[in-house]
Amino acid sequence: MNPLPDDFTLLQVVPALQTGGVEQTTLDVAAAVVRAGGRALVASAGGRLELGLVESGGEAVHMPLDRKNPLVMLANAQRLKALILREHVSLVHVRSRAPAFSAIWAARRAGVPVVTTYHGVYNARSAIKRWYNGVMTRGDLTIANSDFTRDHAIAQHGVDPQRVIAIPRGVDLRRFDPATVSPERVAAIRAAWGIEAGERRLVLLLAGRLTRWKGQGLLIEAMARLKAESGVGDILLILAGDDQGRSDYTDELRRTIADADLGDAVRMVGHVTDMPAAYLAAHAAAAPSLDPEAFGRTAVEPQAMARVVLAADHGAVRETVVDGQTGWRVPRRDVAAWAAALTTLVDAGPDARAAMGAAGQARVQALYGVDRMTERTLQVYAQVLAERA
């Protein structure tokens, strides 16, 4: 049942549409609104995911919303207000802090309600930074992308718990379905990674943009430790993701791999578009983030593809990975523990890994489907509209 009014127009506001969980969720919700008969606008600085937005029936609006310059933010506020009035926007949904200042001001001046999504566990080492982060709780209602994030937002900002709703991010179970991925797609991925047909090693995939907190360096250190202790002949680590122009960390990773003589055991393969096939091209996935994940798609998507996961034991991972059943949770930032976890992963054997993968797939299908997420999000929109009416 569609809870939205017939003339509903949604405006989502994000910095850009390059890659990432925030951006994919934006596209998922836009597509759901269009299917429900509404219009879905997304204001951003653009990016590679824009084509997917348009293909689903959404509409892209370009603004420099990836800028934090106060003068640019003020100009963006005026642009957004004009857009809201011109396109008869019913509700604004903002998903990032800097553009939130512009979007909330614009929505208030235009007289339309605002929903915010608290997507991350933002650092707050000062009262000013806590105030800055708190903009994500200043809408009519706040969506948190996990129970962990909801608890954090309430504790940090003293917001009324009734005004913060946890809606976990959703995985597109039609896209992330092993039955729909052809052997040719998997073979193409493995060929692109340089994996020969007779490869006998366990292929472990760490998917995520190349940034320090995602833990690529930690996992390389664990591989080096394992090599020093017993060898890494049974593991091939694939690092999939790009640095989005920030090359210093990429260069550091390459040096670390070379210094540890891991050139044959660790491969950096760049951005991967066909992630369902990528997970099937691997035997297991890793999510070794150094800081808590507010949700963490890279721990959930591989489970949807029936792949066992090694994940850092903090944040929302404690909700999405059942230790010893759908994967293993590993103490964060602990190189020795990660080296031991790699050994456990190999020693478990293919049958045990397959059984755990099947358990993870069933759990994701029950709890983390994108349809469940978008349905609950549209219900939030209807609730906020009703309260305003």
PyMOL commands that set and color helices and strands:
alter all, ss='L'
color gray80, all
select helices_A, chain A and resi 21-35+50-55+70-86+97-110+127-137+147-157+161-163+178-180+183-192+212-214+216-229+247-259+275-281+297-304+317-320+335-367+370-388
alter helices_A, ss='H'
color red, helices_A
select strands_A, chain A and resi 9-13+39-44+59-62+91-94+114-118+141-144+164-166+202-207+235-240+266-270+284-287+308-312+327-330
alter strands_A, ss='S'
color yellow, strands_A
deselect
rebuild
show_as cartoon
